[in-house]
């Protein structure tokens, strides 16, 4: 078994490496965020229109006018 103890410097190096990886991933993903957000907004808008159209058809009143 290894008797090597974990030091503060070991932890600091590892946390810095993790932070650098997260920062790089975030910088690569940043340009895609507006595009994804607009696509999600468009899908929500279309779904809301479809649901509104269906509810409007179900709840609309039909009036028949007949002559006597």
Steps between C-alpha positions, in 0.01 A plus 500: 500500500613854435578709803488823303286766666287746310631851546341837457703556183366175348144611562569848366649363177209263445236769566678739262502232230128436548423872496698545179308217333165646603602846379606362160175305463294807588687718252440244223129474579438876530433569127235226484293634790308773309424262214368231732297754698336638186420149375338409832304826494373428149390150598317631808329763284383244241374263771309785668339594167399139434350455848315831469362401162373168632344653811335765285339235283377302800354796688348692210126534484313405186186703439249375247257747357182356354205673343156422619 
